[in-house]
Amino acid sequence: MHRSKGAVAAALLTVLVLLPLAVAPVAAGDPQANAKAEHERIVKFWTAERLKSAKPRDFIKTADGKIQPAAGKPVKPPRGSTTVTGASWTGGGPVVNRTGKVYFELEGTYWVCSASAVSNTRAGYSLVLTAGHCAYDQKADRPSSNWMYMPSYDTQPILDCVRTQYGCWTAVGMVVHSGYADEPGFTTRATVHDFAIAIVGPGGHNMSQLEDLGTYGIAYPAISTNGSVHAFGYPAGAPYNGNDLSYCAGPVSNDPYNGGQTWGLECNMTGGSSGGPWLASFTTNGGGTLTSLNSYRYGGINKMFGPKFSTATTKLVVDTAGLDGTFYAVVGR
């Protein structure tokens, strides 16, 4: 599905639509106490059994356009190449703390994806970037419930928030784009807008802000064709196990099957990596800006594809600064 430049511009000028977040209600009273109670409820909801049963929510397109769970197998790049098509990240640095796993529920099914912390000016809250399909149910037209973020998971990969390195943060709100939310499925337009921002309150072991662990800014256009990125995530499909922060690195190209509307990167990370960040100008000491994320793959092609970040993406971050309460928002309606 293709859109004209005028249609895109018009969509970006529309205002937010606020709707109630699909989470369990909390009693009236002190807002901070209620937020803490809801955070504790979600953390307790995710028992070790539920976390273990979560399925990777990643997509791979077949030649006939059907969607099936992603799967893959590491392929070594040619000798002397700087391209990394899927390997354990052993370089340490801030990216470990700024990237994590996401657990959520959609219509009674438990899912797992990846995500990263985003720079934020909203006092009292933190922002987490993930894929739209890791935050929103298109069929039900509502966000996922019991959404929980576990940063720095592979530092201490334990299915228990209390015993992980920093603990967990839970969503009080979700912001998605209508280009994803209003599509009937994982269409081309949905892949172009396959990003979401989760707004999380204080969390972790000490009810602290996620910014304490560091964040990345979003930039566009941070790369062009053949520009290099590092893509991170927690792939869980074989041969990966979901416990290890993994990465791909190399030049990006345009997706030839949708008129170049999304980026492609040589990469074989499997299910569970969706939502993980693509960082331009990446350095191990904390450099880098968010410019895309792991979104989808095609059958038989050793590439990961992701949306091209734009004003539509940055608008999701900017607009959260003026929102309050328990909600979700759809940009572009």
Secondary structure as GFF3:
##gff-version 3
##sequence-region A 1 333
A	DSSP	alpha_helix	5	13	.	.	.	ID=ss1
A	DSSP	beta_strand	17	20	.	.	.	ID=ss2
A	DSSP	alpha_helix	31	45	.	.	.	ID=ss3
A	DSSP	alpha_helix	48	53	.	.	.	ID=ss4
A	DSSP	beta_strand	55	56	.	.	.	ID=ss5
A	DSSP	beta_strand	59	61	.	.	.	ID=ss6
A	DSSP	beta_strand	67	69	.	.	.	ID=ss7
A	DSSP	beta_strand	84	88	.	.	.	ID=ss8
A	DSSP	alpha_helix	95	98	.	.	.	ID=ss9
A	DSSP	beta_strand	99	106	.	.	.	ID=ss10
A	DSSP	beta_strand	109	118	.	.	.	ID=ss11
A	DSSP	beta_strand	126	130	.	.	.	ID=ss12
A	DSSP	three_ten_helix	132	134	.	.	.	ID=ss13
A	DSSP	beta_strand	136	137	.	.	.	ID=ss14
A	DSSP	beta_strand	142	143	.	.	.	ID=ss15
A	DSSP	beta_strand	145	151	.	.	.	ID=ss16
A	DSSP	three_ten_helix	153	155	.	.	.	ID=ss17
A	DSSP	three_ten_helix	161	163	.	.	.	ID=ss18
A	DSSP	beta_strand	169	177	.	.	.	ID=ss19
A	DSSP	alpha_helix	178	181	.	.	.	ID=ss20
A	DSSP	alpha_helix	188	192	.	.	.	ID=ss21
A	DSSP	beta_strand	196	200	.	.	.	ID=ss22
A	DSSP	three_ten_helix	210	213	.	.	.	ID=ss23
A	DSSP	beta_strand	217	218	.	.	.	ID=ss24
A	DSSP	beta_strand	228	233	.	.	.	ID=ss25
A	DSSP	beta_strand	246	254	.	.	.	ID=ss26
A	DSSP	beta_strand	262	266	.	.	.	ID=ss27
A	DSSP	beta_strand	277	280	.	.	.	ID=ss28
A	DSSP	beta_strand	289	293	.	.	.	ID=ss29
A	DSSP	beta_strand	296	298	.	.	.	ID=ss30
A	DSSP	beta_strand	303	307	.	.	.	ID=ss31
A	DSSP	alpha_helix	311	319	.	.	.	ID=ss32
A	DSSP	three_ten_helix	320	322	.	.	.	ID=ss33
A	DSSP	beta_strand	327	331	.	.	.	ID=ss34
###
